[in-house]
Amino acid sequence: MGLFSAVRALLRGGRGEDAGLAPAAFSEDMARRVRAAAPDAQVRVAGELELEIASGPDGGGRIYLENAYRMYRGLAPAEREEMIERFVRSFADATRGFEPTREAIIPIVKDRAWLDEIEASVRAQGGESQAKVFEPLNDHLAVVYAIDTPHNIAYLSPGMLETLGVERAELRALAVRNLRGLLPGIEVQRGEKLGMVVADGNYEASLLLFDDLWAREGERLRGAMVAAVPARDLLLFADGADADAVAQLQDLATRMRVEATYALTDRLFVRKGEDWRPR
């Protein structure tokens, strides 16, 4: 399989012929399903592709359906039910609360615009700001910290961080160590010009934080490492000394970001020491 085919295989298919439910109807359908799966929770449609869930003191919150809807639209009708049920189980699990631990803290690389969009959406609906624990990776990416649960992730709040007794200075190292233990394995696929890092299909972008991985791969290159994370589950790289490889990487990142379910950015990043700087 060529690199481009392998990249496309990581993504969840093309747009189905049947467009399916409109956003408002999809939101209502998901609300109905979550109510059935979590009968003790109060679930309402808070806006287009947004649900608000109230349950116990530790469960609930606001659920954003954009990614679920994008995935739904991209699947054939026969494949949609399984995907919907998977999301419903995840959302229902979130209503029941969880017991956070230090060992469950993980880092998630997000585009920094995501943080602004989430806060803007909450304010637009009259909700209170939902502070998240994060740190900038560079001008375009941020590391957002979360708790990994069996069916979901819950973004870490400052209060939760304090309760767990984790100091900010140790947070990234702790989270990276936890993620390394969570992943079943990391595979580096190298093509003629480009490379791709594959893990579990969820946290590939977060592997930008694995300094030892990039130190080893950097020894193979003539120039600086150049990487792209057009999606949460897609991490590509090239040798910065090869102009044609970098051009191919940019073209692929641009196209893959458009097709991705969990899109990040089409920007390229250059490895400088242990930092990733926008190219």
Beta strands, then each sheet from edge to edge (+ up, - down):
strand 1: 42-47
strand 2: 50-54
strand 3: 60-64
strand 4: 105-111
strand 5: 134-136
strand 6: 141-148
strand 7: 153-155
strand 8: 187-190
strand 9: 194-198
strand 10: 225-231
strand 11: 234-239
strand 12: 268-272
strand 13: 275-278
sheet 1: 1+ 2- 3+
sheet 2: 4+ 6- 5+
sheet 3: 4+ 6- 7+
sheet 4: 8+ 9- 11+ 10- 12+ 13-
end
